[in-house]
Amino acid sequence: MAERKKYHGFKPEWETVPPQPGSYRSILKWGNPQEFKEPNERLYALMKKTFGLDDQHFHHKGPEGNEPVPPQSDSQLDPRYAAQFKQILGKDHVSEALYDRLSVAYGKTMYDLYRLREHIIENIPDAVLYPGEQAEIEAIVAYCHQENIPLQVYGGGSSVTRGMEAMKGGITLDMRPRFNKVVAFNEINQTITVQAGMSGPKLENLLNEAPSNFGASRAYTCGHFPQSFEYSSVGGWVVTRGAGQNSTYYGNIKDMVMGQDYATPQGSLSSYGLPAHAVGPEIDEIMMGSEGAFGVLTHVTLKVHRLTAKNRQRFSFIFRNWDEAQKAAREIMQNEAGYPSVFRLSDPEETDVMLKLYKVEGTILESAMNALGYKPMERCLLLAWSEGERGFAKNLAHQAKRICRKHRGMSLTGYPVKSWEHGRFTDPYLRESLQDYDIIIDTMECGVTWDRMGEVHQQVRSFAKSRPNTICMTHLSHAYPQGANLYFIFIGKFKDKEEYLEYQYGILDNIQKSGASMSHHHGVGKMTAPWVEGSIGSQRMELFRTLKKHFDPKNVMNPGGTLGLDLSPEEQRFPKYAGRRWDSPLAPLQTHLHPEKEGVGGLDS
């Protein structure tokens, strides 16, 4: 359990008790049931001031979701289908229990967490299947195609795009328990092949201990560390085109994939599995980002890297303003000295919050900043480290520091980086603590070129701040010589999920209007789907639809809005209606277990 922070004044009763097994909260809880995170007193004071609240507001919590999910099963799965699935997998690997079905339908969007707190059960599969072998998945996909049964896939459950929601019912494959094994390790090629349900920590531990696990000559790393690392799967990384916090050096998942195997309604498909080729379009690129709409990803071959964590060179700088900070970041990426591994640049508002979270505020470092003219709400914080071969890592850090000083950056040493590193995977726990008191913290992200970065930042932030009493933080955390991502984090007090959704839609609208990509590494799911065609254009969208018709002519693979492939024109124009029409042979469960809440479960309520 995380260490509890000391408050000098009133301290709210932040949750410290693990959720009861079988409860709604056990589903909405991020990751480890024993882990919690609360705002420190400085952040708590900032929220009270920004949202116009006092301590009294924090005496009473909203819906917490501590109640048990009802035990009954309302599955509408045809007994004939259930019998076939049990024949393929064995009866112990098929579940129609309501809790199991609900737990694989919702991810970690704030809308998902709102619904769980309010006991709203909708868009869940009629059964959960737990495959263990590729042949089993191939048989299931073929049968679902034959019988028109919708099929979804659940990996780690950390989706923030409503990626696994079963809009048309059917079945969901839960890959976690049994489909998580190593298929092959090849030290000569520096590759590893795993089943798609392999978790991030399991993969990394296997590679870090490669000498004992595989008889390898040295330790290795995958290099892919998204914030969801502890609770995401290799398959999820690939089908959403994910990126980790060390992507500036190791690359995004697309740079790590060497080969893929898929089970599709049209049969099995494998990519070349070669380092390069010029034999037509790349199958790997066609399938990455398909989010289960073309088929089920079964095996992934990943490139691996020598483990060089001992050579890390940590450094941080504070800049006088956002413009100078961007120029320094761009020059580091274009300097031809190599790329840092962690490379995170915060805008002024995020810097103000981060200095609180990283325990810099109130220290001698802050006193030095103030004395030298690095003003609050203007200054910008850069956190970085280099790694790789020892001489390379040292030279890159030296060059990056030189560039930072050239742009009037002041060194803050490696101290803030270590504070960030300590909590890099635990920040999501903060969301449930805040939501207990109707305070929402959520994120949107996009990809942008350097020459457009200032305009995109200004336009999206302008909308985000148009809502009174709202914190909007932005950082750059995945960089390239030609541009970077912008990651927007907003914190506000929302009265309900409808107000939250309207705000979210407005941010997505402004990302699209600014000319940035609708997603940099979170994927699309059903949440961002209505913006896809407007973002990529009708010609590219038609190409996606053509691929969909080829691989999945009956639309049984993750239907109901994924990538916007089967949205009506009305659903694209009015996002709150997306996914609200069901025309599948299997009607999905639409259960409001609290009749007095009738009407609150849908986006169109």
N, C-alpha and C positions, 0 to 999 in steps of 0.2 A: 504494500500500500504506500502511496506517495506520502511524504512528510507533510504535515499540516503547517501552514504558514502562520506566523504570529501577527496578530493585529493589536494595535495600541488602543484603538477605539472600538466601537460596536462592530461585531463580526457576524454576518449572516450565517445561517445554518446550512452551509454548503454540504451537499450530499457526501457522506463518507461510508454509507452502508451498502454492501453489494446487493444488487437486485435479487428478489426471490426467483428461483428457477421457475420457468413456466409463466412468468409475468410479461406484460407488455414492455416494461422497462428493461427486462433482460434482453429484449430484441433491439430496443433503441440505444442501449448502452454501447458506447464505443469500446471494442476490444476486451481487455482484461476486466472481469467483474470486480476485481480487487483494486483497480487503479482509478484514481480521481485527480482532478486538477481544478484549482480555484484561482480567481484573480488575487494578486497580492493587494495590499492595502492602497498602494498608489494607483493601481488600475481601478480598483473599486471606487476610490474618490473621484477619478476622472469620469467614470460612468455616471455616478450620481450627479455630478456637475453638468455633464453634457445632456443627460436625459431629463434633468429637472426633477430628480427624485431625492428623497431623504431616507434615513435609515428605516423609517416606518414601513416603506414599501417592501423592504426585505424581511419583514416579520412574517409574511404570508406567501406561501408558494401557490402556483397555479397547478393544473393537472400534472401529476408526476408519472402516471402509468404504472403504479405499483400493483394494480389489481391483476389477478390471474387471467390468462386467455382461457375462455371457456373450453372444457375438455371435449365437447361433442364434435363430431365430424360431419359437416354438411356437404361432403364431396359429391359432385355430380358426375364423377367419372364412371363411364359405362363399365359394369362388372366384367364384360368381355375384354375390355382394354386392360383392366387391372390384372386379370388372369394372365394375359399375354406378357405384361411387364414382369410379373412375378416368375413366369417361366424363363424369361431371359436372364433375370438378375437373382432370382431366389426370393422367397416371400419376405425374408428379413430386411431386404434392401428396397422395399417399396412402402411408403407411408402415406396414409390419407388423414393423419391427425391434423387438426386445425392449427395447432401451434407450429408444427413443422412446416406447414404450407405458408403460413403468415411470415415465418422467419426467413424464408427465401424469396419473398416477393418484394419486400421493402429494402432499400439501401440506406444511405445516410444523408439524403437531402433533408433540409429542415422541414419540408412538407411531409416527408415520411415520418419524421419524429413527432410532428404535430398530430398526425393521424393516429399514431400509436398511443400518444398521451390521451387522446379522445376516444380510444377504443374503436376506431373506424377500421373495419376490415373490408377491403375491396381489391379487386384485380389480383387475386391470388390463384395459384394453380390448384387443380383438383387432386393432384398427387405429387409427391416428391420421390424421385428415383436416385439411388446412390450407386452409380456404376463403378466398376473396378478395373475394367479392361477395355481396350480400344474396340474389340469385336462386339462387346455389349453395346457400346454407344452406336456403332454402325448399324446394329440390328434395331435399336430403338428409333434411330432417325428414319430408317427405311419403313418401319411400321407406322410411325407418325405420319409420314408422307402418304402411305397407302390409305390410312383411315382418316386423314384430315385432322389430326390432333395437334394443336399448337404446342410448341416446345420452346422452353427458355433454359438458360444455363446460369447457374449460380457459382461464382468462384470464391472470392473472399468476403463479399458483402459490403465493400466500402464504396460502392458506386454513389456519386453525388449527382447523377443525371437521370434517375429513375430507369436505370438500364435493364433491370431484371423483372420489372413489374409485368405480371401476366394479364395484360389487358383483355385477352380473349380466353383466359382459363387454360385448360390443357394440363401439361406436366412441366415440371422443372427438374433438371438434372443438377443435383448438389455434388460438386466435384471434390469437396473438402475431405470427407472421411476416407475414401478408398482410392481416389484417382490422383495420387500425389507421389508417385514413385519415380526413381531415376531409371531411364531406359538405357542410356549409354553415356560413358565419359571417355573422351578422347584427348589425351594430353598432347599428342603429336600435333593435332589441329587446334588445340585449346578450345574445345567445345564440350558442351554437356547437353544431352537430350533428356527431357523430363515430361511426365504427364502434366496436362494443363492445370490440374488442381494443386500443383506444388505451391506451397506458401513461400513468401519472401524469406522469412527467417530460416526455414528448413533448407532452402536452396543455398543461402549464404553460409550457413553452418557446414553444410556438406562440402562446399568449395573451400572454406577457410581451413577445414580439416581434411583436405584432399589426400595428403600423404597416408593417413590412417584409413580413410574411407575407400580410396581407389588405388592405393599404392603409388601415388604421384610423387614427383621429385620435389614439389614445393606447394605452398598454399596459394589459393586463387580467390578471386572475387567476381561476382557478376557485375558490380558497379551500378546496379539499379536500386535506388533508395527513395521511392516516393514517400511522402508523409504518411501514407497508408501502408507503408512497407510491412508492418507487423501483421496486418489483417487484409492483405491483398494476395492475389494468386498470379502466377506466371501467365496463365491464360487470360486473365483480366487485363494485365499489362499490355498484352499483344493486341487483343481485339479492340481496345480503346485507344491504341497508339499512345501509350503513356510515356511519361518522362519522370525521372527521379531527381532528387535534390543535388546529385553529382553529375547531372547530364552534360554540363558545359564541357567536362573532360571526357566522360565515358560515352556520351551520346544518349539520345532517346532510345526507346525500345526498338524502334525501326532500325537503328544502327547496330543493334545487338543480335537481332534475329538472323540465324543462318538457314533455318528451314522450318517448315510447318506441315502438319498433317491435319486434314479436315474430314469429317464425315458429313456429307451433304445429301440432300434428297436425290441428287443425280449420281451418287456414288462417292467413293473415297477420292481425295485429291491430295497430292503431295507436291511441295515446291522442289526446286532443283537441289537445294542444300549445298550450293557451291559458293565460294567467296565472290565470284562475279561471273557474268555471262552476257552474251549479246544475242540471245536466241529469243527475240520477241519481248513483249512486256513482261515485267517481273511479277510472277504469281504471288510472291510474298507481299509485295506492295498492294496488289489487288485485294488480298484477304485481310491484311492488317487494317484495323479500323472498321471492320464489317459488323462488329458487335453482335454476333450470333445471327445475323439476318441471312447469311448465305449458307451457314452450316455450323457444326460444332467443332471447335479446335480441340484436337486430342493430344498431339505431341508437338513440342517446341524444341528446336535445337538452338542454343544460345552460344555466342562467343563468350569466352571468359578471359579474365585478365590476371596477371600476377598481382598478388596482394602486396601493396606497398604502403600500407597505412602508417608504418613506422617512419616514413619519409615526409609526412605532412608538414607543411609550413603554413601556420595559421597567421592571418593578419586582418586588421580592420582599420578603416579610416572614416573620418567625419569630414564632409564637404560643406561649403558655405551655402550651397543652394542646389536645386534639382538639375539645373542646366549644366553646371560644372561637373556634377556627379555623373550625369549621362555621358558627357564628353570623355571623362576618364574611363568609364566602363567600355565605351566604344573603342577607344584607343588601345586598351588592354586586349580586346578581342581581335583587333586588326594589326597588332604589333609583330606578328609572326614569331613570337617567343614561346608559343604554346598557350593552352587554355587552362585557367584555374579549374578545380573540381567543384567545390562549393563557390558560388559567385552570386551574392544576394545584395541588391541595392534597394534601400527603402526610401520612399519619398518623405517629405517633411512630417506629414501627419503620422505615418507609420513609425518614423524614427522616434517621434515623441513617445509613442506607446512602447516601442521596443526598448528604449533606454530605461523604461520602468520595468519591463519584464526581465531584461537581462541584467538588472541590478547595477546599472551604470549611473542612473539618476541619484544624486546625493553623494556621489563619490568624488575623489580628487580629479578623476577624468572629466566629470561634468564641470567642475570648477575651472579646469583649464580651458575647456571649450568656451565657456562663457567669457572668461577673461580675454581670450584671443578673438572674440567677435563671431563665434559660430552660434548664431542666435536660435533659440527655440522656435519651432514651427517654420524655420527656413532651412536648417541644417539637414543633411542627409547621411545616413549610415550605410557603409559598405562592409559586409562580412565576407571573408573568402579564405580558402586554403588551396594550396597546390599539392599535388602528389605525383607519383610515378618514380622513375629512377632518381636517386638521391641528387645528383648534379642538376638534372632537369628541374626537379621541384624547387631547389634552392635558387637557380637562375631565374625561373619564372616568377617566384615571389619577389626577387630583387628587382626585376623589370617592372612588375606591377606596382610595387611601392614607389619606384622612381616616377612612374606615370601619375600616380595619385598625388605625389608631392608637386609635380608640375602643374596640376590643376588645383593647387592650394588645399589639398587634403591634409588633414592632421592625423597622425597615427594614434590609434587607441590600443595598440598592442593586440595580442591574441585573446585577451580576456573576454570581450563580448562574444567572440566566436565560440569559445568553450561553453559559455552560458547558453548560447543558442543550441549548440551540439547536444548538450545535456538533455534538452527538452524537445529535440527535433521531431520525435515521433509521438509526443504526448499531448500536443496542443489540442487535438480534437476532443479530449476529455473535458476541456473547458466549456464546450458547447452545451452539454447537458446540465452543468452546474448553473449556467446563465439562463437557460431556457426555463428552468424551474421558476424563475422570477420574471418570465415573459420577455427576456432579453435575448435577442437572436444575434448570433455571429455566423456569417456565411461568406462564401467566396464565389467569384466569377473570374475567369482568366481568358486571355486571348493572345494571339501571336501578332507581332507588328515589326515593321522595318524601322531602322534607326531614324530615317528622315520623317517618319510619321509618328514617332513615339510621343513627342510633345503634344501633338494635336489630339491623339487618341486618349492620352492621359487626361488632358484638360476636358475633353468632351464627356467622357464617362464619369469623371469625378464631379463635373458640374451637375450632371443629373443626380448622382448619388447624394450630393450635398444639398440638392434642392429640397430634399425631405428634411424638415427641421430636426434638430437634436439627434443627428446621426453621425457616427464616426465612420470615415471611409479611409482605409489605409491601402497603399499600393506598393508593391515591390516588383522588381525584376529578379528572377531567380533561374532562368534558363537562357543563356546568351549564345550568340553566334556572331561571326564577322559581319553578317548582313542585318542583324536585328536581334530581338529578344522577345520574351513573353512579358506581359503585364498582368499581375495577379492582384485583383481587387478584393479586399476584405472589408465587409461592412458590419457594424455593430449598432443595433438600435432596439428600442422598446417597441414591439408590435402588439397590437391588440388581438390579432388572430391570424390564422394562416392565409385568409383571403387578402388582408392588407400586405402581408409578406409577399405573396405571389405577385401582386400588382407591381410591387417595387422591383422584384426580380425580373419581371417582364420588361420593365422600363430600362433596367441595366442592359439586358440582352438587346433591346432595340437600339440603344446607343452604341453598343459595341459594333453592331452591324452597320449602323449609319456612319461610324467613324472609319470604316474600311478595314478593320482588323478581322482576324479569323474568329469564328464563333467559339472555338475551343482551341487551346494549345496542347493540353494533355489530359483533360478530364473525359474526353469523348463527347458523345451527343446524347445517347439514350433516347427517352421520350420527352425529356424536359426541354432540350434545345432544338428538337426536331422541327418545329414550325419555322425556324429561322434558316434552316439549311439551304433550301433552294434559293432564297433571296441572297444568301451569302456566296454560294458557289456558282450560281447561274443555272438556267434551265437546261443548257446543253450538257453540262457535267452531271446534273441531276438525272437526266434521261439515261446517261451512260450507267449510273448506279442502278436505275430501275431495270435496265436491260440485263445487268449482271444478276439482279435479284430474280428476274423471270427465268434466267437460265438455271441458276442453282436451285431455286425454290419456287417452281411455277404455281404451287397451291398456297403459297404464303403461310406456311405453318411454322417457319423459323422466326421466333421472337417477333410476332406480328403486333400491330396496334400502335404504330408510330415510330418504331426504331429507325433512326436516320431520316425520318420524314418520308420513307419510301411508300407508305400506304395511307398518307393523310389526304383528306379531301381538301379542295380549295378553301372551304369554309374553315376547316381546322387550321390551315396555314395562316389564314387572315386573322383568326381569333384563337390564340393559343389555349385559352382556358377551356375550349371545347375539344381539344386534341385528345384522342384516345377514349372518347365517351360513347362511341358506337360499337356495338358488338354484332358481328354477323357470322361468327364461327359456328360450326356444328356443335361445339361444346360451349354452352353458355357459362360465363364465369360466375363465381360466387359473388353476390352483391349483398352482404350482410351488414346491417347496422344493428349491432347487438344492444343498442340503447335506443328504443323507438322514439324517445323524446328528442333525440338528436337527428331525426330523419331530415335529410336534405343537406346536412353539413358535410357529407363525405365526398361530394363531387366538386370538381373545379368550377362547375356551372351553378353551384348553389347560391 
